Amino acid sequence: MVADGKVQQGVINRKRGIGVRTLVNGAWGFQSTTDLTKRGVRQTVEIAFKIAKASSRHVPKPVELAPAKAYKASYKTEARIDLEDVAFEDKLKHLVTWEKKLHTSKRIVRGLAEYTGLKINKMFVNNEGANIKFSNSLVWLSLKADSKKGAVAQSYEKTVGHSGGYELFKKNNMEKMAVEIGHKAEALLKAKAAKTEKDATVILDNDYAALLVHEIVGHPSEADRVLGREAAWAGTTWWAGKIGEKIGSEQFTAYDDPTIPGTLGYYLYDDEGVKARRKVLVKKGVLKGHMHSRETAAVFGVKPNAGMRAITFEYIPLIRMSNTFFGEGDWKKDELIEETKHGYLVSCMRHPSIDDKRYNWTISAQEAYEIKNGELTTHLRDVALTSTAPKFFKSIDAATKKVEIIPLPGCGKGDPMQSLYVGNGGPYIRGVATVLGVR
């Protein structure tokens, strides 16, 4: 991490270990260790077994697992430039250079460049005969510029990332991107503060749609949450029990798909050994399904769909998003704007505020443009949108053809918290929401 030309933090961390999950008399046990000797592994298995056996005396209903084929497979992500082939010192030099480019004028009062690179070698085995090896490589970079003029303070940031290697920074001209971010932060100082407008027509870009689909489609689609098993620390979901019901317009479709190469959420088998596939969550406004573990799939009477992941061997797997996104439409971006008489183009996510059932939502944006008679006009800052999930879903009347998956490296879930890397996004979509700004 580099801020204002100074290296704030630089860490290389390596760890090896094993996590053991047991199912005894219908109850789960889990234990992990970094002691990979025979004695250490044996002790870990014994502890996991004892935890499960003790827990079995208290479970109200024994756990059952949906059947799953035991696969034997080995695969890896493609990395043209291995992360370890670039020296630590060179990475720091790159960060210093990119952070410096954020300072496009004296109006930029702070710059921040934060890099993360992960190499993960994972092996999954179970007593049903599965044996799956996955070598993964992930990298992402966040650049942020803070600007100030008088009493007005603004910021602009962007994250790039993929499953792959250091070639990410050859695909993207990072110096040019940093300059653009600095200019954006400056431009927001001159932008007008948005005004509150109820039930406005809004067009959401891929980046803003990424956070929206994450919060009001992705999380409520996790089957453990649907069953109320996360209620104590994360909440429930308003659409529990509504499979097969109409919850949105014909133009509202959403998927979760871990099989997309190059995304942060990429994998071909989950941490239960289930083969991954595209999950249809919503199709033409009808709620179709959830993300499942083998346990929740048995409860719902469906096939498991590879929703289980843990951040490392130290944690028990949980039902998680992979790449969750809105489905494509048949519009072009320019057509969408031209066909909007009055509304707002809302761009780039900032902060979410969502209720426990993922029903009421408010999400701020980094910027917006007012649309008048099919043209972008006034540049706006300090803007947020608010609505309820069903009201917004029913208001969606158009989506563009091109879908973009945005890297979101910090999706949190569980206790202890597991902060996992996912992808979210979609096309540009048009709907109705209340614009929050000055009155």
Secondary structure, 3 states (H helix, E strand, C coil): CEECCEECCCCCCCCCCEEEEEEECCEEEEEEECCCCHHHHHHHHHHHHHHHHHHCCCCCCCCCCCCCCCCEEEEECCCCCCHHHCCHHHHHHHHHHHHHHHCCCCCEEEEEEEEEEEEEEEEEECCCCCEEEEEEEEEEEEEEEEEEECCEEEEEEEEEEEECCCCHHHHCCHHHHHHHHHHHHHHHHHCEECECEEEEEEEECHHHHHHHHHHHHHHHHEHHHHCCCCCCCCCCCCCCCCCCCECCCCCCCEEECCCCCCCCCCCCECCCCCECCCEEEEECCEECCCECCHHHHHHHCCCCCCCEECCCCCCCCEECCCEEEECCCCECHHHHHHCCCEEEEEEEEEEEEECCCCCEEEEEEEEEEEEECCEEEEEEECEEEEEEHHHHHHHCCEEECCCEEEEEEEEEECCCCEEEEEEEEECCEEEEEEEECEC
